[in-house]
């Protein structure tokens, strides 16, 4: 994630557009922004059992590494294993918020000193508040 988005955006993988929309609004409101990345079974061959003795590997190598990591995590969420189908809400709405790039700042920003950031805490709090 650090390679793909750096320190600016926190990556989000989700099987639900309405869930994504809520997260994106919360991130925009707090200037703790998210960027949606693909969560697709097309990446499954990179982590499927044919690469090792395991049924599922926790890494698919460097190419699309964040995407395969999210796919690996999704496999452990009952009901979330299917890709999003346009116009249909999945049985289980699920998101992986990958903060590997935004957890630490190497340069000062408008409201952020250098060092550990706590990001995307503000956005996640705003997200939860939107349901209260």
N, C-alpha and C positions, 0 to 999 in steps of 0.2 A: 504494500500500500504506500509505503514511503516513496518508492520509485514512481508509482503511477500518479499520485496526487500531491506528494510532498507534504508541507505543513499547512497548506491553505484549506483543503477540504477533507472532511472525514468521509471515508467510503462507506456506502450502504448497499447491501445485497438483500433483496426482499422478493417474496413471491406475491406481493400485494401492492397494487398501485395506490389504493386509498391509504394504506399504511405509509407508503413512501410519501404521498402528498402531505400527510400530517407531520412526518418527520422533517420534510423540506421546509414547511411553513415555520416550524419551531426553530429550525436552524437559521432561517433568514431573519426571524424576529430577534434572535439573540446574537446575530453575526457570528454564529458558531456553525458554519455552513456544511452541508452534506452534499455528496455527489453520488448518484445512483450508478451502480455498475452491474453488469449482466450476471444473473443467476440462472444458468442454463445447463441442462443435462448434456448438451453438446460437449461440455468439458469432461464428462464422466470417464471416457476412455483413458484419460491421463491418470486417474486414481483407481481405476477398476483393477480387479485381481490379476489380470493378465500380466501386469508389470512385476508382480512378486507373488509370494505364496499366500499373502493376505487377501481376503475378500475385498478389502478397501484400504487404500494407502492414505496416510494423512498428508502426503505431498505429491503433487503431480509434476514437480520440477519447477524451473524458473518461468517458462512460458505460462502466462495467465495464472501465476501462482496464487494471487489473491482470490481469483475466481474459483480455482480448484479447492482452496481452503474453505471458502464459503460453502461450496457444494458438499465437502466432507462434513462440515458441521450440520448442514441441513439434513443429512442422512440420519442424524440422531434425534430429530424432532418428529415424533409421530404425527402423521397427517400433513406434513409440509413437504413431502418428497417430490411432488409434481411441479413442473414449470407453470408459470402464470399463463392462463388462457384468457385472451382479450374478452372483456365483458363478463367474466365469471370470477367471483371471489373464491379463493381457496377455502377448504374446510378449516385449515389452521393458518392464520396470518402470522408470518414469521419474518424477522429481519436480523441480519448480522451487521452490527455497527463496528467497522474495522478502524480503530483509532491509532493504528501503528504509526502513521505519519504525523498526526496532530498531537500526540501525547507529549511531545517535547518541542520547544521553540528554540531555534538557533539564532534567530534575529528578533529584535523588538518589533511589536506591532502596535496598533492603535490602543489596545487595552491589555497587551500581553508583554511581560518581561521575558527575557531569555530563561530557559530551564523548563521544568515540568509544568504542563499547562492545566491539567485537569479537564481538558477538552474531551468530549463534548458534553460535559456535565450540565452546563447552562441550557443547552438545547434539549437535552433529555428531560430536565425538570420542566421546561416550557411545554414539551410534548405531553408529559403526564398531566400538567395543569390544564391542558386543553380538554381533557376528559372529565375534569372535576365540575 
